[in-house]
Amino acid sequence: MAYITATDLAIGYDGQKVAEHINFEVKEGDYLCIVGENGAGKSTLMKTLLHLRKSLGGSLTYGDGISPYEIGYLPQQTVVQRDFPASVWEIVLSGNLSKTGLRPFYNAKEKANAVENMERMGITHLKKESYRNLSGGQQQRVLLARALCASSKILFLDEPVTGLDPKVTAEFYALLKQMNQEGMTIIMVSHDLGSSLEYASHILHVGKGEIFYGTVEEYRKSKVSTEFHERFEGQEEASVTEGEGK
């Protein structure tokens, strides 16, 4: 059975739909990238999948006994979050909060989980550092370690490489690919279409009036992909021309 199944799903906020007739499923081991134009509803869909927003129609089903304890989430960072005055250890450890219940402390297993994920992300040497003093790439590794503390099956990421330089971006994508190969199911909103097509197993394109779901190869051959590429390249050319004219 699929981890997540969306059937004729409609999403939006304040009662206003931004996208509808969304159909897809996510199975164990999938790497799904959600792509599309800005404002088409990608982040709204992510929040709906996480039950942070209510759907406005259709159905959304979680299978295989998926519980909140098996889902990790790395949201888009805000300026305030980047300046958060806590240590790396405190932030990573807080990924276990959903497991503590009414306990006012972390047990040995939860602390060991934090240590393991810090080692996995290569940030053990930053344990006592203040999060606000880290580079953008280091902060994302800290947040990914935190998300992994909360997750054992599915990892949600909302445009995780925004603001990172190309080298750090490539390293981050390599980390995600490794985790996926080790069995982690990944669902990521991305504006980076090139990397999405390189690393993902499936693509969900959410556009204004157009929805596509399928494998990467199916997406490459689709009309939706062709038209999106043409618009995307046209926007880039316009941006470059405007910049040269200044």
Secondary structure, 3 states (H helix, E strand, C coil): CCCEEEEEEEEEECCEEEEEEEEEEECCCCEEEEECCCCCCHHHHHHHHCCCCCCCEEEEEECCCCCHHHEEEECCCCHHHHCCCCEHHHHHHHHHHHHHCCCCCCCHHHHHHHHHHHHHCCCHHHCCCEHHHCCHHHHHHHHHHHHHHHCCCEEEEECCCCCCCHHHHHHHHHHHHHHHHCCCEEEEECCCHHHHHHHCCEEEEECCCCEEEEEHHHHHCCHHHHHHHHHHHHHHHHHHHHHHCC
